[in-house]
Amino acid sequence: MLTPSLVTLSADKSKAELRIIPNTHGPVSEDDINALLTQADFTMLFPIIPAINKAVSEVNALCGQTPGGHELFFTIAERKDGSVSISVSDDKMQASMKITSAWGGKDITLPDILNTLKTQKIKMGLSKPKIMALIQRLSILPPGETCEGIIASGKVAVNGEDAILTRKVALARERLLQPQEREDGSVDMRDLGSLITVKPNDVLMIKTPLTTGTPGFNIHGDVLQQIPGKDKSMEPGTGASFHPQDPNQLIATVPGQPVENRTGMQVDDILQIKDVDVRCGHVNFKGSILITGDVHEGMEVKASGDVTVMGFVESATIEAQGDVIVSKGVIGRLIKEHELSTKIKATGQICAQFVQYSQLEAQGNILVTKQLLHSHSTSGDTITVSDAQGKRGDLVGGIATAAKGIRAIAFGATASTKTELFCAMHQGELKQELKELDDSIKGMVVASLELEARLRKLPPKAEWQSDAGMIEQVKMMLEQKNQMDAERIKEEVEYTQHLNEVENYYNNYVIQAEKHIFINVEIHIGNAFNRTQREHGPCIAKNVNQEISFDYSNR
């Protein structure tokens, strides 16, 4: 054990000095020297580990040697001020502070912290209470101990909400898909309730406007721009108008049948016919058509609104700028390879309970509640083959193509009927639109910079402020630049939305089987292809890295 008097304070009392004679006091260990620093005068000093190791090494090396009779001198501890360090997260949204207690020196104070924050350019989202709490903890920390905590947080930008159009009246397709319940609880499949009509001033649709959202910021004060919501146009069609006191409401101006179109609502005159056959002739009507019976072979029906058929459609043609709703079945036959006798085309949706050997083409959804057999179906949105309870709905044979996904209870059949499914085939077009937007934005940035350069090259204002022609020219340049900047911001928002759709394209648009996918079902999702070689249970087929992947996690 070493004599306590071997270590003393320096003249300025800032260091602990060790004076030791190897032959008298050696050999020594690190513990021996550290024990000297436990004395009251030295406990608050910071041990200088390299110096202590050097002292042990040199003393032990000289111990017993002739030079070991001379005194050696080492500075083994010193006063050390407290320290503060700031860590910034990779996304610059959080800053944490670590404070180290002083070893007999000066502790960190609030001005020290503020100077450090200024050096690190941290100026937003600071929490004074959290900073003060760390300083208070510092007062009870032993020398060299640390305390740490988050003292600044950025604010995430809040994106805007998209505009929403909410229809306030029922449509013909909803009436047909909801048969009326009798008093005894049974359902009358023939009684579909009263015809849906509206009268003047009835509210047809309400628009919830988009919200712009709020910008955010990081801890350095950089603004994080939000993405405004996407607007959705709501326009009155024939027989409808905006409410005089509320431009976000569409109201009926005439009595008739409400029809939803791609941009709003219209109110159609209603033509009611029992059967469309050779006695009636082809039907072409500006409005909506209600056929209480059947559409017979070879007949054509065209309407600027909805076409509703209470019975069957057999080997006929129907075209509607609204929806086509068939209460019972759509029946056709194969005329020759890839040509079917029944053709239905709708700008809106196509709804039916049963379809076979028919060609369906809808810009909106296609909904078949029971069976879609050996048909060619094309939808600009989704194809669904399922009843409301999700118990039955078979898509067997033919070709089904949907831009935004296909869902059925079962695809194919136990007899291995060839069934072709195409989904999410337009990512390439979206990528091209994305590239065109990117090129347009870059072009506007260059043009804006050129305008700025021209404005900077203008002579001093004092030389032209009385020149009316020059003033007008400058105004035009500034107006052009402002318009260009506004258009660029609009396209940047559109670019972000397109980019999000492209990146999530194959996650959003899938083929979903609620119960079965049988053998010999050809699945095309984008460029990915798979012909099933075995039966699959409930699953979702996706395009993962240009290969079809079956996800069974939703069983």
Secondary structure as GFF3:
##gff-version 3
##sequence-region A 1 555
A	DSSP	three_ten_helix	4	6	.	.	.	ID=ss1
A	DSSP	beta_strand	7	9	.	.	.	ID=ss2
A	DSSP	beta_strand	15	20	.	.	.	ID=ss3
A	DSSP	alpha_helix	22	25	.	.	.	ID=ss4
A	DSSP	alpha_helix	30	36	.	.	.	ID=ss5
A	DSSP	beta_strand	46	47	.	.	.	ID=ss6
A	DSSP	alpha_helix	49	62	.	.	.	ID=ss7
A	DSSP	three_ten_helix	66	69	.	.	.	ID=ss8
A	DSSP	beta_strand	72	78	.	.	.	ID=ss9
A	DSSP	beta_strand	83	88	.	.	.	ID=ss10
A	DSSP	beta_strand	94	100	.	.	.	ID=ss11
A	DSSP	alpha_helix	110	119	.	.	.	ID=ss12
A	DSSP	alpha_helix	128	138	.	.	.	ID=ss13
A	DSSP	beta_strand	146	153	.	.	.	ID=ss14
A	DSSP	beta_strand	164	167	.	.	.	ID=ss15
A	DSSP	alpha_helix	172	176	.	.	.	ID=ss16
A	DSSP	beta_strand	180	181	.	.	.	ID=ss17
A	DSSP	beta_strand	187	188	.	.	.	ID=ss18
A	DSSP	beta_strand	203	208	.	.	.	ID=ss19
A	DSSP	beta_strand	216	217	.	.	.	ID=ss20
A	DSSP	beta_strand	223	224	.	.	.	ID=ss21
A	DSSP	beta_strand	235	236	.	.	.	ID=ss22
A	DSSP	beta_strand	240	243	.	.	.	ID=ss23
A	DSSP	beta_strand	246	252	.	.	.	ID=ss24
A	DSSP	beta_strand	257	260	.	.	.	ID=ss25
A	DSSP	beta_strand	264	268	.	.	.	ID=ss26
A	DSSP	beta_strand	270	273	.	.	.	ID=ss27
A	DSSP	beta_strand	283	285	.	.	.	ID=ss28
A	DSSP	beta_strand	288	291	.	.	.	ID=ss29
A	DSSP	beta_strand	300	303	.	.	.	ID=ss30
A	DSSP	beta_strand	307	309	.	.	.	ID=ss31
A	DSSP	beta_strand	313	314	.	.	.	ID=ss32
A	DSSP	beta_strand	317	320	.	.	.	ID=ss33
A	DSSP	beta_strand	324	331	.	.	.	ID=ss34
A	DSSP	beta_strand	334	336	.	.	.	ID=ss35
A	DSSP	beta_strand	339	340	.	.	.	ID=ss36
A	DSSP	beta_strand	342	346	.	.	.	ID=ss37
A	DSSP	beta_strand	350	356	.	.	.	ID=ss38
A	DSSP	beta_strand	358	362	.	.	.	ID=ss39
A	DSSP	beta_strand	366	373	.	.	.	ID=ss40
A	DSSP	beta_strand	376	379	.	.	.	ID=ss41
A	DSSP	beta_strand	383	385	.	.	.	ID=ss42
A	DSSP	beta_strand	394	396	.	.	.	ID=ss43
A	DSSP	beta_strand	399	402	.	.	.	ID=ss44
A	DSSP	beta_strand	406	411	.	.	.	ID=ss45
A	DSSP	beta_strand	419	423	.	.	.	ID=ss46
A	DSSP	alpha_helix	427	456	.	.	.	ID=ss47
A	DSSP	alpha_helix	461	464	.	.	.	ID=ss48
A	DSSP	alpha_helix	468	503	.	.	.	ID=ss49
A	DSSP	alpha_helix	505	508	.	.	.	ID=ss50
A	DSSP	beta_strand	511	517	.	.	.	ID=ss51
A	DSSP	beta_strand	521	525	.	.	.	ID=ss52
A	DSSP	beta_strand	528	531	.	.	.	ID=ss53
A	DSSP	beta_strand	539	544	.	.	.	ID=ss54
A	DSSP	beta_strand	547	551	.	.	.	ID=ss55
###
